[in-house]
Amino acid sequence: MEEVDALCDRVGILHRGRLEKVGTPAELKAEIGPDVSLDDVFAKIAGAGVDGGGNYGDVRQERQRPWLIV
């Protein structure tokens, strides 16, 4: 996630096939607290670490539910 922090102007965090949060890396980190990384932001928003949770079947099932992104 260090590359994302260094190279991206805006970041979108997906969780289980849904766009959960969008913002600059600084905005996303400021919402969580001081001295946090984007890994910490992801863990807080997605409820799991970068390496954990979910599988293809979970995402597929979530995508079949109706939802709207505005």
C-alpha atoms as one frame of an Amber mdcrd trajectory, in Angstrom:
protein
   0.000   0.000   0.000   3.022   2.286   0.218   2.952   2.631  -3.571  -0.699
   3.674  -3.459   0.065   6.287  -0.829   2.960   7.675  -2.867   1.484   7.542
  -6.378  -2.306   7.954  -6.186  -4.330  11.151  -5.940  -7.547   9.324  -5.023
  -8.163   5.873  -3.635 -11.254   3.675  -3.630 -11.534   0.834  -1.141 -13.635
  -2.145  -2.179 -14.983  -4.613   0.326 -16.925  -7.708  -0.710 -17.594  -6.259
  -4.154 -18.775  -2.865  -2.914 -17.087   0.509  -3.030 -16.910   1.397   0.661
 -14.806   4.578   0.712 -13.277   7.045  -1.753 -10.863   9.858  -0.996  -7.281
  10.967  -1.054  -4.869   8.844   0.933  -4.510  11.702   3.438  -8.306  12.045
   3.859  -8.769   8.331   4.420  -5.945   8.178   6.951  -7.196  11.297   8.787
 -10.583   9.612   9.359  -8.924   6.754  11.247  -6.400   8.659  13.323  -2.885
  10.029  13.481   0.115   7.974  12.372  -1.857   5.321  10.465  -1.032   3.657
   7.170  -3.348   2.775   4.307  -3.108  -0.826   5.524  -4.678   0.366   8.791
  -7.382   2.232   6.871  -8.183  -0.866   4.817  -8.343  -3.046   7.922 -10.695
  -0.597   9.664 -13.022  -0.186   6.671 -13.007  -3.779   5.445 -12.884  -5.339
   8.891  -9.919  -7.554   8.015  -6.285  -7.280   7.087  -5.066  -7.046   3.535
  -4.261 -10.762   3.458  -7.388 -12.053   5.169 -11.061 -12.708   4.662 -13.439
 -13.426   1.852 -13.186 -15.522  -1.246 -14.487 -15.532  -4.797 -17.837 -17.012
  -3.767 -18.423 -14.301  -1.161 -17.731 -11.531  -3.664 -19.861 -13.183  -6.337
 -22.803 -13.515  -3.946 -22.449  -9.887  -2.830 -22.359  -8.647  -6.429 -25.658
 -10.367  -7.182 -27.457  -8.232  -4.615 -29.003  -5.020  -5.933 -27.129  -1.839
  -4.956 -26.522   1.643  -6.255 -23.425   3.837  -6.240 -24.189   7.521  -6.555
